[in-house]
Amino acid sequence: MLPTFVIGLREGIEAALIVSIIATFLRQEGRTDALRWVWAGVLAAAAICLAVGVLLQIIDQELPQREQEGLETVIGAIAVSIVTFMVVWMRRHAAGLAGHLRESTASALKEGSVKALVGMAFFAVFREGLETAVFLLAVFQNSENPGSAGIGAILGILAAIVIGFAIYRGGVKLNLQRFFRLTGLVLALVAAGLVASTLHTAHEAGWVNFGQGQALDLTWLVVPGTWTAALLTGMLGLQPTPTTIEVIGYLVYAIPAVIYILMPARKKPSKEQSMKNAAVAAVVVTSAALLLVACGSDDNKSSGAAGAKQVAVKLTDAGCEPAALKLDAGPTEFKVTNGGTGRVSEFEVLSGSRILGEKENLVAGLSGTFTINLKPGQYSISCPGGKTAATGVLNVGGTAVTSGGATAALLGSATESYRSYVESKSVVLVDRTGKFVAAIKSGDVAAAKAQFAGARAPYETIEPVAESFGNLDPEIDARVNDVEKGTPWTGFHKLEQGLWVKNSTKGLEPIADKLLVDVKRLQTKTKGLTYQPEELANGANGLLDEVSASKITGEEDRYSHTDLSDFEANVEGSETAFGLLAPALRKTDAQLATTIAGRFDAVNAALAKLKQNGQYPSYDTIDKAQRRQLSQLVNALAEPLSQVAAKLAT
C-alpha cells in the first residue's frame, strides 16, 4: 500500500500544484467563469488516463502467458524510465517550480488567454496521470495484494487533492524541494524493485536467459504469505529467492539513484569533481555486482555435498557434451547447463529404458543439478532433440558405495514404502480412469468433465515414475505443444480438449480406450519396482519443477482450468517422497529436514485458502498476485529440497 500511496501522492501533488496555482490566479483576477473550463480539462485528462490504464490491463489479461510477460516487461521498463526522469527533473527544478508556474500563469492571463490556462491544467493532469497509470500498473502486476495497492493509490491521490485545495485556499505552504527529495527516495527503492521484477518477467518471456542462478536465499526474511513479506516485497522489491541478474539489476539502479537523491545540492560541480563522483559510483556498483556474481553464480553452492563427484554436462544443438562419460561408482552430482541451444532442454541418465535421473526445462542460460548413487555397469545418457549427440554412453567402474548402519535401514524402509505408495496410486489411477473412460464412451459430457481432475490426480502424484518409462508419459499426459510432428496426440489432454473446447465426446472413444490401456501398462510396470533413495529425492524435486513449469502458468490444463488439482497432487507426491526420506535425512542434517517440512506446510496452507466449499475454483479465476505467491512458496521449497539427494547419497 505504501509504494502506491507515495506514487499517487507525489504525482497528484505535481498536478494539484499546477491546477491550484491556475485556479488561484483566475479567482484573484475575477475570472471565476473560466474555472469550470479548467475543471472540465482536469476531469477529461483524468478520464483519458484511467481509460489508458484499464485498456493496458485488459490487453495484458487477453494475451497468452508468454506474451503477457513480454508486455509486463515493456510496461515495467517504461515505468522505471518514468520514475528516473521524475527524480532527476524534480531534483533540478523543485526549488523554483512554484515560482515558474506563477510566472507562466501570470503571463497567460496578461495576454488574456484563458485557453492557455485550461490547456496548462489539462496537460498537467494528463502528463502526471499517464505517468501514474503506467507506474501503478507496473506496481500492481508485481503486488501480492492488488486490492491493498489500489487503496494506497486512491488514498495518495485523495491526499494530493486535499493538499492542492489547501494551497488554492492559501492554507498550506509546501516545501517542494524537501517533499520531492523524500518521496524520490521511496520511489527510487520501488523502481529498483521494478527493475528486478522486469528482469524476471523478461526471463519468463524468453528474452533474458542469463544470470538465472539463485543469488541469495532471503526466505528467512521474506517469508511468503506473511505481512512482512508483503511489506518488504511491495516497498523494497525484495523477493525470497532472487536470481543473480535480478539482484545485480536492483543494486545497479538503487545505489546510484539513492546517492543522487541524497547528495547535497550544489550549484555546479567542477569537471574534475563530477568525474570523481562518477568514478566512485561506478566502483561501488561494479564491486557490488561482481560480489553478487561471485556469490550467486555457483548453482551448486548449496546442493553439493562432500564426497559426491561433480560431472559437468552442456546441452548444445548437437545434444549432450560430452556424449561419452567414464566414471567411478558412487554418489555423482550431474551439473547440467544449457549452452545457448533452443533445440535441447533436457538431460537424462537411463538404465535400459528406465530414467534414473533427469533435469528438464533448461532453456538457454539455465542450469540445474541432480544426484545419483551410480553402481558399476553401463548406462545411457540422452539429450532429446540433439542433432548428432542426442544419445551417449556412461560407463561406470569400481565398487558400489552403500550406506551402513541405522541410516541404511531407514533408507531401505523409505524406498520399500515408496514402492507400496506408487503401486497403490497406480491402482487408484486405473480405477478412476476406467470411470472417466466409461463416461466418455456413454456420451455423458458433464459426467466426463466431473471425472477429469480426479482421474488425473493419482497420476500427478507419481509422474516422475511414469516419466522414467520413456514414451509412456507423453502417451498418457502430453500437451498439444509437446507432441512431435507426425506423432498422434493421445492421453488426458487430448480428451480434455474435446470435452471443453468442442463440448462433445464425438470421436474420443479410441483415445479414451488407449488411455485406459496405457495406465494399465503403467500399473504393470510399477509392480515390484525398486528405487534408490536419490530417485525419491530427485522425483520430489521434479514434481515441484512440474508445478513451476506448467501449473503456475496455467498451461497444463489449459482447457478445463483444473490446474489447482494437479498442483495439489504434485505437492502431495513430493511431500510423500520427502516424508519417507525425512527420518534418514534428520540423522544427516536435521535443520534441513525441519526447514523443508515447514515450507511444505506453507505451500499446503496457501492451497487450502484457495478452496471454495471444499473444491478448487477454476484456475482462470486465480489472479496474478495469488499465482505469484504460490510460485514464491514453491520456489522457496524447491531450493532446500534440491539438496536432499546429495545429502543422502553421501
C-alpha positions as CSV (number, residue, x, y, z in Angstrom):
1,M,0.0,0.0,0.0
2,L,2.8,2.5,0.9
3,P,4.5,2.5,-2.5
4,T,1.3,3.1,-4.4
5,F,0.3,5.8,-1.8
6,V,3.6,7.6,-2.4
7,I,3.1,7.3,-6.2
8,G,-0.4,8.7,-6.0
9,L,0.6,11.4,-3.6
10,R,3.7,12.5,-5.5
11,E,2.2,12.5,-9.0
12,G,-1.0,14.0,-7.6
13,I,0.9,16.9,-5.9
14,E,2.6,17.8,-9.1
15,A,-0.7,18.0,-11.0
16,A,-2.6,19.6,-8.0
17,L,0.1,22.3,-7.6
18,I,-0.3,23.4,-11.2
19,V,-4.1,23.4,-11.1
20,S,-4.3,25.1,-7.8
21,I,-2.0,27.9,-8.9
22,I,-4.0,28.4,-12.1
23,A,-7.3,28.4,-10.1
24,T,-5.9,30.9,-7.6
25,F,-4.9,33.3,-10.3
26,L,-8.3,33.1,-12.0
27,R,-10.0,33.7,-8.7
28,Q,-7.8,36.7,-7.9
29,E,-8.4,38.2,-11.4
30,G,-12.1,37.7,-11.1
31,R,-12.3,35.2,-13.8
32,T,-14.3,32.6,-11.9
33,D,-16.2,32.0,-15.1
34,A,-13.2,30.2,-16.6
35,L,-12.8,27.9,-13.6
36,R,-15.4,25.5,-15.0
37,W,-13.3,25.0,-18.1
38,V,-10.3,24.3,-16.0
39,W,-12.2,21.7,-14.0
40,A,-13.5,20.2,-17.3
41,G,-10.0,19.9,-18.6
42,V,-8.8,18.3,-15.4
43,L,-11.7,15.7,-15.5
44,A,-11.2,15.0,-19.2
45,A,-7.4,14.3,-18.7
46,A,-8.1,12.1,-15.6
47,A,-10.7,10.1,-17.6
48,I,-8.4,9.6,-20.5
49,C,-5.5,8.4,-18.2
50,L,-7.9,6.0,-16.4
51,A,-9.1,4.6,-19.8
52,V,-5.4,4.1,-20.9
53,G,-4.7,2.1,-17.6
54,V,-7.8,0.0,-18.0
55,L,-7.1,-0.7,-21.7
56,L,-3.5,-1.8,-20.9
57,Q,-4.7,-4.2,-18.2
58,I,-7.4,-5.7,-20.5
59,I,-4.8,-6.2,-23.2
60,D,-2.5,-7.8,-20.7
61,Q,-5.2,-10.2,-19.5
62,E,-6.2,-11.3,-23.0
63,L,-2.7,-12.2,-24.1
64,P,-1.2,-15.7,-23.8
65,Q,1.1,-16.3,-20.8
66,R,4.4,-15.6,-22.6
67,E,3.1,-12.5,-24.4
68,Q,1.7,-11.3,-21.0
69,E,5.2,-11.5,-19.5
70,G,6.5,-9.6,-22.5
71,L,4.0,-6.8,-22.2
72,E,4.7,-6.6,-18.4
73,T,8.4,-6.3,-19.2
74,V,7.8,-3.4,-21.5
75,I,5.4,-1.7,-19.0
76,G,8.0,-2.2,-16.2
77,A,10.8,-0.7,-18.3
78,I,8.7,2.3,-19.2
79,A,7.7,2.7,-15.5
80,V,11.4,2.7,-14.4
81,S,12.2,5.2,-17.1
82,I,9.4,7.5,-16.0
83,V,10.4,7.4,-12.3
84,T,14.0,8.0,-13.2
85,F,13.0,11.1,-15.3
86,M,10.8,12.3,-12.4
87,V,13.5,12.0,-9.8
88,V,16.2,13.8,-12.0
89,W,13.8,16.5,-13.2
90,M,12.4,17.3,-9.8
91,R,15.8,17.4,-8.2
92,R,16.8,20.1,-10.7
93,H,13.6,22.1,-10.7
94,A,11.8,21.6,-7.4
95,A,13.2,24.7,-5.7
96,G,11.9,27.1,-8.3
97,L,8.9,25.1,-9.6
98,A,6.1,27.1,-7.9
99,G,7.6,30.5,-8.9
100,H,8.0,29.4,-12.5
101,L,4.4,28.2,-12.6
102,R,3.1,31.5,-11.2
103,E,5.1,33.4,-13.8
104,S,3.7,31.2,-16.6
105,T,0.2,31.7,-15.3
106,A,0.5,35.4,-15.0
107,S,1.9,35.7,-18.5
108,A,-1.1,33.8,-19.9
109,L,-3.5,36.0,-18.0
110,K,-1.8,39.1,-19.1
111,E,-2.3,38.0,-22.7
112,G,-5.9,37.3,-22.0
113,S,-5.5,33.6,-22.9
114,V,-7.9,31.5,-20.8
115,K,-7.5,28.7,-23.3
116,A,-3.8,28.6,-22.5
117,L,-4.6,28.2,-18.8
118,V,-7.1,25.4,-19.5
119,G,-4.5,23.7,-21.7
120,M,-2.0,24.0,-18.9
121,A,-4.3,22.3,-16.4
122,F,-5.3,19.6,-18.9
123,F,-1.8,18.7,-19.9
124,A,-0.5,18.8,-16.3
125,V,-3.1,16.3,-15.2
126,F,-2.8,14.3,-18.5
127,R,1.0,14.0,-18.1
128,E,1.0,13.2,-14.5
129,G,-2.0,10.9,-14.9
130,L,-0.4,9.0,-17.7
131,E,2.8,8.5,-15.8
132,T,0.8,7.4,-12.8
133,A,-1.3,4.9,-14.8
134,V,1.8,3.2,-16.3
135,F,3.8,3.2,-13.0
136,L,0.8,2.0,-10.9
137,L,0.1,-0.7,-13.5
138,A,3.7,-2.0,-13.2
139,V,3.4,-2.0,-9.4
140,F,0.0,-3.7,-9.4
141,Q,1.4,-6.5,-11.6
142,N,4.1,-7.2,-9.0
143,S,2.0,-6.7,-5.9
144,E,0.9,-9.6,-3.7
145,N,-2.3,-7.7,-2.8
146,P,-3.6,-5.6,-5.7
147,G,-6.6,-4.6,-3.6
148,S,-4.4,-3.0,-0.9
149,A,-2.2,-1.4,-3.6
150,G,-5.3,0.1,-5.2
151,I,-6.5,1.6,-1.9
152,G,-3.0,3.0,-1.3
153,A,-3.1,4.7,-4.8
154,I,-6.6,6.2,-4.1
155,L,-5.6,7.5,-0.7
156,G,-2.4,9.1,-2.2
157,I,-4.4,10.8,-4.9
158,L,-7.1,12.0,-2.4
159,A,-4.4,13.3,-0.1
160,A,-2.9,15.2,-3.1
161,I,-6.3,16.7,-3.9
162,V,-6.7,17.9,-0.3
163,I,-3.3,19.5,-0.3
164,G,-3.9,21.1,-3.7
165,F,-7.2,22.5,-2.4
166,A,-5.5,23.8,0.7
167,I,-2.9,25.5,-1.5
168,Y,-5.7,27.0,-3.5
169,R,-7.3,28.4,-0.4
170,G,-4.0,29.7,0.9
171,G,-3.8,27.5,4.0
172,V,-0.8,25.3,3.1
173,K,2.7,26.2,2.1
174,L,4.7,23.2,0.9
175,N,8.5,22.8,0.9
176,L,8.6,21.3,-2.6
177,Q,12.3,20.6,-2.5
178,R,12.1,18.6,0.7
179,F,8.9,16.9,-0.3
180,F,10.2,15.7,-3.7
181,R,13.5,14.5,-2.2
182,L,11.8,12.4,0.5
183,T,9.3,10.8,-2.0
184,G,12.0,10.4,-4.6
185,L,14.0,8.2,-2.1
186,V,10.9,6.0,-1.7
187,L,10.3,5.8,-5.4
188,A,13.9,5.0,-6.1
189,L,13.6,1.9,-4.0
190,V,10.3,1.0,-5.6
191,A,11.8,1.5,-9.0
192,A,14.8,-0.7,-8.1
193,G,12.3,-3.5,-7.2
194,L,10.6,-2.9,-10.6
195,V,14.0,-3.3,-12.3
196,A,14.3,-6.8,-10.6
197,S,10.7,-7.7,-11.5
198,T,11.2,-6.5,-15.1
199,L,14.2,-8.7,-15.4
200,H,12.2,-11.6,-14.0
201,T,9.3,-11.1,-16.5
202,A,11.8,-10.7,-19.3
203,H,13.1,-14.2,-18.4
204,E,9.6,-15.6,-18.3
205,A,9.0,-14.0,-21.8
206,G,12.2,-15.8,-23.0
207,W,14.1,-12.5,-23.6
208,V,16.7,-12.8,-20.7
209,N,18.2,-16.2,-20.1
210,F,21.5,-15.4,-18.4
211,G,22.2,-14.9,-14.8
212,Q,19.4,-17.1,-13.7
213,G,21.2,-18.9,-10.9
214,Q,19.9,-18.2,-7.4
215,A,22.0,-15.3,-5.9
216,L,20.6,-15.2,-2.3
217,D,18.2,-17.1,-0.1
218,L,16.1,-14.5,1.7
219,T,13.3,-16.9,2.7
220,W,14.3,-16.3,6.4
221,L,13.5,-12.6,5.9
222,V,10.9,-12.5,3.1
223,V,8.6,-15.3,4.3
224,P,6.0,-15.8,1.5
225,G,2.4,-15.3,2.6
226,T,3.2,-13.1,5.6
227,W,2.5,-9.3,6.1
228,T,6.2,-8.7,6.4
229,A,6.8,-10.3,3.0
230,A,4.1,-8.1,1.5
231,L,5.8,-5.0,3.0
232,L,9.3,-5.9,2.0
233,T,8.3,-7.0,-1.5
234,G,5.9,-4.1,-2.0
235,M,8.2,-1.4,-0.5
236,L,11.7,-2.6,-1.4
237,G,11.0,-5.1,-4.2
238,L,12.7,-7.9,-2.2
239,Q,12.0,-11.5,-3.3
240,P,12.5,-14.7,-1.3
241,T,14.9,-16.3,-3.8
242,P,16.2,-13.6,-6.2
243,T,18.4,-14.6,-9.2
244,T,21.8,-13.2,-9.8
245,I,20.6,-10.9,-12.7
246,E,17.7,-9.6,-10.5
247,V,20.0,-8.7,-7.6
248,I,22.5,-7.0,-9.9
249,G,19.8,-5.1,-11.6
250,Y,18.4,-4.0,-8.3
251,L,21.8,-2.7,-7.0
252,V,22.9,-1.2,-10.2
253,Y,19.8,1.0,-10.2
254,A,19.3,1.6,-6.4
255,I,22.8,2.6,-5.4
256,P,23.4,5.4,-7.9
257,A,19.7,6.6,-7.5
258,V,19.9,6.8,-3.7
259,I,23.3,8.5,-3.8
260,Y,22.0,11.0,-6.4
261,I,18.9,11.9,-4.4
262,L,20.7,12.2,-1.0
263,M,23.7,14.1,-2.4
264,P,23.6,17.7,-1.2
265,A,22.6,20.2,-3.9
266,R,25.4,22.2,-5.4
267,K,25.5,25.0,-7.8
268,K,27.6,23.1,-10.3
269,P,30.4,20.7,-9.5
270,S,33.7,21.1,-11.3
271,K,34.5,18.8,-14.2
272,E,37.1,17.0,-12.0
273,Q,34.7,16.5,-9.1
274,S,32.0,15.2,-11.5
275,M,34.4,12.7,-12.9
276,K,35.5,11.7,-9.4
277,N,31.8,11.2,-8.2
278,A,31.1,9.1,-11.3
279,A,34.2,7.0,-10.7
280,V,33.2,6.4,-7.1
281,A,29.7,5.4,-8.0
282,A,31.0,3.1,-10.8
283,V,33.4,1.4,-8.4
284,V,30.6,0.9,-5.8
285,V,28.1,-0.5,-8.3
286,T,30.7,-2.7,-10.1
287,S,32.0,-4.1,-6.8
288,A,28.6,-5.0,-5.6
289,A,27.7,-6.6,-8.9
290,L,30.9,-8.6,-9.0
291,L,30.4,-9.7,-5.4
292,L,26.9,-11.0,-6.2
293,V,28.1,-12.7,-9.3
294,A,30.7,-14.5,-7.3
295,C,28.2,-15.4,-4.6
296,G,25.4,-16.3,-6.8
297,S,26.9,-17.9,-9.9
298,D,27.6,-21.2,-8.4
299,D,24.3,-23.1,-8.7
300,N,25.7,-26.0,-6.7
301,K,26.8,-24.0,-3.7
302,S,24.0,-25.4,-1.5
303,S,23.2,-28.6,-3.3
304,G,26.7,-30.1,-3.4
305,A,27.8,-32.5,-0.7
306,A,31.2,-33.7,0.4
307,G,32.0,-37.0,-1.2
308,A,29.8,-36.6,-4.3
309,K,31.7,-36.4,-7.6
310,Q,30.6,-33.5,-9.8
311,V,30.2,-34.0,-13.6
312,A,29.5,-31.1,-15.9
313,V,27.3,-31.7,-18.9
314,K,26.5,-29.0,-21.5
315,L,23.4,-29.0,-23.7
316,T,24.1,-27.9,-27.3
317,D,22.5,-28.1,-30.7
318,A,24.3,-31.4,-31.2
319,G,22.9,-32.8,-27.9
320,C,25.0,-33.9,-24.9
321,E,28.5,-32.6,-24.5
322,P,30.3,-34.8,-23.7
323,A,28.4,-37.7,-25.3
324,A,30.6,-40.4,-23.7
325,L,31.4,-40.5,-19.9
326,K,33.6,-42.8,-17.9
327,L,33.1,-42.5,-14.1
328,D,33.8,-44.4,-10.9
329,A,30.9,-45.8,-8.9
330,G,29.4,-43.8,-6.0
331,P,27.4,-40.6,-5.4
332,T,27.6,-38.4,-8.5
333,E,26.2,-35.0,-9.0
334,F,25.4,-34.0,-12.6
335,K,25.5,-30.3,-13.2
336,V,23.6,-29.7,-16.5
337,T,24.0,-26.3,-18.3
338,N,22.2,-25.1,-21.4
339,G,25.0,-23.7,-23.5
340,G,22.6,-21.5,-25.6
341,T,20.7,-24.0,-27.6
342,G,17.0,-23.8,-28.3
343,R,16.8,-27.4,-29.5
344,V,17.7,-29.3,-26.3
345,S,16.4,-28.6,-22.8
346,E,16.7,-31.9,-21.0
347,F,19.4,-34.4,-19.9
348,E,18.6,-37.9,-18.8
349,V,20.6,-40.9,-17.3
350,L,19.0,-44.2,-18.1
351,S,19.4,-47.8,-17.1
352,G,18.0,-49.7,-20.1
353,S,14.7,-47.9,-20.9
354,R,14.2,-46.5,-17.3
355,I,15.3,-43.0,-16.4
356,L,17.3,-42.9,-13.2
357,G,17.7,-39.2,-13.1
358,E,17.0,-36.2,-15.3
359,K,16.8,-32.4,-15.4
360,E,14.1,-30.8,-17.6
361,N,13.0,-27.4,-18.8
362,L,16.6,-26.0,-19.0
363,V,16.2,-23.2,-21.6
364,A,19.2,-21.2,-22.8
365,G,21.2,-19.8,-19.9
366,L,19.8,-22.1,-17.2
367,S,21.4,-24.9,-15.3
368,G,20.4,-27.5,-12.8
369,T,21.7,-30.5,-10.9
370,F,20.6,-34.0,-9.8
371,T,22.4,-36.7,-7.9
372,I,22.6,-40.5,-8.4
373,N,24.5,-43.1,-6.5
374,L,25.9,-44.9,-9.5
375,K,26.6,-48.6,-9.4
376,P,29.1,-50.3,-11.7
377,G,27.8,-51.0,-15.2
378,Q,26.9,-49.4,-18.5
379,Y,24.2,-46.7,-18.7
380,S,22.9,-44.5,-21.5
381,I,22.6,-40.7,-21.5
382,S,20.0,-38.8,-23.5
383,C,19.6,-35.2,-24.7
384,P,16.3,-35.3,-26.7
385,G,16.3,-33.1,-29.7
386,G,20.0,-33.1,-30.4
387,K,21.2,-33.3,-34.0
388,T,24.2,-35.7,-33.7
389,A,24.7,-36.4,-29.9
390,A,21.1,-37.0,-28.7
391,T,22.2,-40.1,-27.0
392,G,25.5,-41.3,-25.5
393,V,27.1,-43.8,-23.2
394,L,28.0,-43.7,-19.5
395,N,30.4,-46.4,-18.3
396,V,30.8,-46.8,-14.5
397,G,33.5,-48.9,-12.9
398,G,34.9,-49.5,-9.4
399,T,32.9,-50.7,-6.4
400,A,29.4,-49.8,-5.4
401,V,29.1,-47.4,-2.5
402,T,26.4,-48.2,0.0
403,S,25.3,-46.7,3.3
404,G,25.6,-48.7,6.5
405,G,24.0,-48.9,9.9
406,A,20.8,-47.2,11.0
407,T,20.8,-44.8,8.1
408,A,20.8,-47.7,5.6
409,A,17.9,-49.3,7.4
410,L,15.9,-46.1,7.3
411,L,16.6,-45.6,3.6
412,G,15.7,-49.2,2.8
413,S,12.4,-48.7,4.7
414,A,11.8,-45.4,2.8
415,T,12.3,-47.0,-0.7
416,E,10.1,-50.0,0.2
417,S,7.3,-47.8,1.5
418,Y,7.6,-45.6,-1.7
419,R,7.2,-48.8,-3.8
420,S,4.0,-49.5,-2.0
421,Y,2.8,-45.9,-2.4
422,V,3.4,-46.0,-6.1
423,E,1.6,-49.3,-6.5
424,S,-1.4,-48.1,-4.5
425,K,-1.6,-44.9,-6.6
426,S,-1.4,-46.9,-9.8
427,V,-4.4,-49.0,-8.6
428,V,-6.4,-45.8,-7.9
429,L,-5.3,-44.3,-11.3
430,V,-6.7,-47.3,-13.2
431,D,-9.9,-47.3,-11.3
432,R,-10.6,-43.6,-11.7
433,T,-9.5,-43.6,-15.4
434,G,-11.9,-46.5,-16.0
435,K,-14.8,-44.5,-14.7
436,F,-13.7,-41.4,-16.7
437,V,-13.4,-43.5,-19.9
438,A,-16.9,-45.1,-19.2
439,A,-18.4,-41.6,-19.0
440,I,-16.9,-40.6,-22.4
441,K,-18.0,-43.8,-24.1
442,S,-21.5,-43.3,-22.8
443,G,-21.5,-39.8,-24.3
444,D,-22.1,-38.1,-21.0
445,V,-20.0,-34.9,-21.3
446,A,-21.0,-33.5,-17.9
447,A,-20.0,-36.7,-16.1
448,A,-16.7,-36.9,-18.0
449,K,-15.9,-33.3,-17.1
450,A,-16.6,-34.1,-13.5
451,Q,-14.4,-37.1,-13.5
452,F,-11.4,-35.5,-15.3
453,A,-9.5,-33.8,-12.5
454,G,-10.0,-36.7,-10.1
455,A,-8.8,-39.2,-12.7
456,R,-5.6,-37.3,-13.3
457,A,-4.7,-36.7,-9.6
458,P,-3.1,-40.1,-8.8
459,Y,-1.1,-39.9,-12.0
460,E,0.3,-36.4,-11.0
461,T,1.4,-37.8,-7.6
462,I,3.7,-40.4,-9.3
463,E,4.5,-38.7,-12.5
464,P,8.3,-39.0,-12.1
465,V,7.9,-42.8,-12.1
466,A,5.8,-42.7,-15.2
467,E,8.4,-40.4,-16.9
468,S,11.1,-43.0,-16.1
469,F,9.5,-45.3,-18.7
470,G,10.3,-43.3,-21.8
471,N,7.4,-42.8,-24.1
472,L,4.7,-43.9,-21.7
473,D,4.4,-40.5,-20.1
474,P,3.8,-38.5,-23.3
475,E,1.3,-41.1,-24.4
476,I,-0.7,-40.5,-21.2
477,D,-0.1,-36.9,-20.4
478,A,1.4,-34.9,-23.4
479,R,0.1,-31.4,-24.1
480,V,-0.5,-30.5,-27.7
481,N,2.7,-28.4,-27.9
482,D,4.8,-31.3,-26.6
483,V,3.8,-33.7,-29.5
484,E,6.3,-34.1,-32.2
485,K,5.2,-33.5,-35.8
486,G,3.8,-36.7,-37.3
487,T,3.1,-38.3,-33.9
488,P,-0.5,-38.8,-32.9
489,W,-1.7,-36.9,-29.9
490,T,-3.2,-39.1,-27.2
491,G,-4.0,-39.1,-23.5
492,F,-5.7,-37.0,-20.9
493,H,-5.2,-33.6,-22.6
494,K,-6.5,-34.7,-26.0
495,L,-9.7,-35.8,-24.2
496,E,-9.7,-32.6,-22.2
497,Q,-9.7,-30.6,-25.4
498,G,-12.6,-32.5,-26.9
499,L,-14.7,-32.2,-23.7
500,W,-14.1,-28.5,-23.0
501,V,-13.4,-26.9,-26.4
502,K,-15.8,-29.0,-28.5
503,N,-18.1,-29.9,-25.6
504,S,-18.6,-33.3,-27.1
505,T,-17.4,-36.9,-26.8
506,K,-17.6,-37.5,-30.6
507,G,-14.5,-39.2,-31.9
508,L,-13.0,-39.6,-28.4
509,E,-13.7,-43.3,-27.8
510,P,-10.5,-44.6,-29.4
511,I,-8.4,-42.0,-27.4
512,A,-10.2,-43.0,-24.2
513,D,-9.6,-46.7,-24.8
514,K,-5.9,-46.2,-25.4
515,L,-5.6,-44.0,-22.3
516,L,-7.0,-46.9,-20.2
517,V,-4.7,-49.4,-21.8
518,D,-1.7,-47.0,-21.1
519,V,-2.5,-46.5,-17.4
520,K,-2.8,-50.3,-17.0
521,R,0.6,-50.6,-18.7
522,L,1.9,-48.2,-16.1
523,Q,0.4,-50.2,-13.3
524,T,2.0,-53.4,-14.6
525,K,5.4,-51.7,-14.9
526,T,5.3,-50.4,-11.3
527,K,4.7,-53.8,-9.7
528,G,7.8,-54.9,-7.8
529,L,9.8,-51.9,-9.0
530,T,12.8,-51.0,-6.8
531,Y,14.1,-47.5,-6.1
532,Q,17.2,-45.7,-4.9
533,P,16.8,-43.1,-2.2
534,E,18.2,-40.5,-4.7
535,E,15.3,-41.3,-7.1
536,L,12.8,-40.4,-4.4
537,A,14.6,-37.1,-3.7
538,N,15.1,-36.3,-7.4
539,G,11.4,-37.2,-8.0
540,A,10.2,-35.0,-5.2
541,N,12.1,-32.0,-6.6
542,G,11.0,-32.9,-10.2
543,L,7.3,-32.7,-9.1
544,L,8.0,-29.1,-7.9
545,D,9.6,-28.4,-11.2
546,E,6.4,-29.6,-12.9
547,V,4.4,-27.1,-10.8
548,S,6.7,-24.2,-11.7
549,A,7.0,-25.1,-15.4
550,S,3.3,-25.7,-16.2
551,K,0.9,-25.5,-13.3
552,I,1.7,-22.0,-12.1
553,T,1.4,-20.6,-15.7
554,G,-1.9,-22.4,-16.3
555,E,-0.5,-24.2,-19.4
556,E,-1.1,-27.7,-18.1
557,D,-5.0,-27.8,-18.0
558,R,-5.5,-25.0,-20.4
559,Y,-8.9,-26.1,-21.5
560,S,-10.5,-27.2,-18.2
561,H,-8.5,-24.9,-15.9
562,T,-8.3,-27.6,-13.2
563,D,-4.6,-26.8,-12.6
564,L,-5.0,-26.5,-8.9
565,S,-6.0,-30.1,-8.5
566,D,-2.8,-31.1,-10.4
567,F,-0.8,-28.7,-8.3
568,E,-2.1,-30.3,-5.1
569,A,-1.4,-33.8,-6.4
570,N,2.2,-32.8,-7.4
571,V,2.8,-31.4,-3.9
572,E,1.3,-34.5,-2.3
573,G,3.6,-36.8,-4.3
574,S,6.6,-34.6,-3.5
575,E,5.8,-34.4,0.2
576,T,5.2,-38.2,0.4
577,A,8.7,-38.9,-1.0
578,F,10.3,-36.4,1.2
579,G,8.4,-37.6,4.3
580,L,9.7,-41.2,3.7
581,L,13.3,-39.9,3.5
582,A,13.0,-37.4,6.4
583,P,14.0,-39.9,9.2
584,A,17.3,-40.7,7.4
585,L,17.8,-37.0,6.5
586,R,17.4,-35.9,10.1
587,K,20.4,-38.1,11.0
588,T,22.5,-36.2,8.4
589,D,21.0,-32.7,8.5
590,A,18.1,-32.2,11.0
591,Q,17.9,-28.5,10.3
592,L,17.4,-29.1,6.6
593,A,14.6,-31.6,7.3
594,T,12.9,-29.1,9.6
595,T,13.1,-26.3,7.0
596,I,11.7,-28.4,4.2
597,A,8.8,-29.7,6.4
598,G,7.9,-26.1,7.3
599,R,7.9,-25.0,3.7
600,F,5.7,-27.9,2.7
601,D,3.3,-26.7,5.4
602,A,3.3,-23.1,3.9
603,V,2.5,-24.4,0.4
604,N,-0.3,-26.6,1.7
605,A,-1.7,-23.7,3.7
606,A,-1.7,-21.4,0.7
607,L,-3.5,-24.1,-1.4
608,A,-6.1,-24.7,1.3
609,K,-7.0,-21.0,1.3
610,L,-8.0,-21.1,-2.3
611,K,-10.6,-23.8,-1.8
612,Q,-14.3,-22.8,-2.0
613,N,-16.7,-25.1,-0.2
614,G,-14.0,-27.8,-0.3
615,Q,-13.4,-27.5,-4.0
616,Y,-10.8,-25.7,-6.1
617,P,-12.1,-22.9,-8.3
618,S,-11.3,-22.6,-12.0
619,Y,-7.6,-21.6,-12.3
620,D,-8.5,-18.7,-14.6
621,T,-10.2,-17.0,-11.5
622,I,-6.8,-17.0,-9.7
623,D,-5.3,-13.6,-10.1
624,K,-1.6,-12.8,-10.7
625,A,-0.9,-11.9,-7.1
626,Q,-2.2,-15.3,-5.9
627,R,-0.2,-17.1,-8.6
628,R,2.9,-15.1,-7.7
629,Q,2.5,-16.1,-4.1
630,L,2.2,-19.8,-5.0
631,S,5.2,-19.5,-7.2
632,Q,7.3,-17.9,-4.5
633,L,6.3,-20.6,-2.0
634,V,7.1,-23.4,-4.4
635,N,10.5,-21.9,-5.3
636,A,11.3,-21.4,-1.6
637,L,10.5,-25.1,-1.0
638,A,12.4,-26.3,-4.1
639,E,15.7,-24.7,-3.1
640,P,16.3,-26.8,0.2
641,L,14.6,-29.8,-1.3
642,S,17.1,-29.9,-4.1
643,Q,19.8,-30.6,-1.5
644,V,18.3,-33.8,-0.2
645,A,19.6,-36.2,-2.9
646,A,23.2,-35.2,-2.5
647,K,22.9,-35.3,1.3
648,L,21.6,-38.9,1.3
649,A,23.9,-40.1,-1.4
650,T,26.9,-39.3,0.7
